[in-house]
């Protein structure tokens, strides 16, 4: 049975979805652990972290039997990085540093099958659970269920957001706040009005084009604010920070017990 992308379905219904980024853990057991916790999706980060193709296939195989959507942030926008990562079994891609409509066009061409794009076809897909189905059924399934998320993380990307998001086949945006602030000459100034205005401009472009606006955030306060402003694709922290923060909380409670 071909897997449904529940994250994409929720976005299409106008709902807010929550995911986290996996940057450290490589064992496939991380998939059912995070699925059991209730995350809608995870983003495996191959832009900054050392995940090889075999590890991605192992993670994708585990994810193919869970309701959670496994997305992969690829290093760049080259055809082989986009199409091959989907063949490994990813349920979708997060694509960094998208700045122009030409790049957006290439992304759709590389990640969608006929008639939307020209991705090379491979029915032996881990993400599809090695289906025994007809060619057109498979192509229609892949085009329908694959979630394509572009990252807008530069001033040029913000300026061209309306043109980038006009392409059918782009489903969501995940703003990269730190890289965007760096591009604007205000690195790390998350409360700077210029940066927050850029967030709002991206939300407006998303709403105009029927694309889900999203962002990678580190605090509950920031999530509350930007969900209130219309963000719906929320990537929260990453595996190492969740493990660290939960460990700090647990040890504080344990040490209070021993100090009584």
Buried (B, 14 or more C-beta within 10 A) or exposed (E): EBBBBBBBBBBEEEEBBBBBBBBBBBEBEBBBEBBEEEBBBBBBBBBEBEBEEEBBBBBBBBBBEBBBBBBBBBBEBEBEBBBBBBBBBBBBBBBBBBBBBEBBBBBBBBBBBEEBBBBEBEBEBBBBBEBEBEEEEBBBBBBEBBBBBBBBBBBBBBBBBBBBBBBEBBBBBBBBBBBBBBBBEBEEBBEBEEBBEBBBBBBBBBEEBEBBBBBBBBEEEBBEBBBEEBBBBBBBBBBEBBEEEEEEEEEEEEEEEEEE
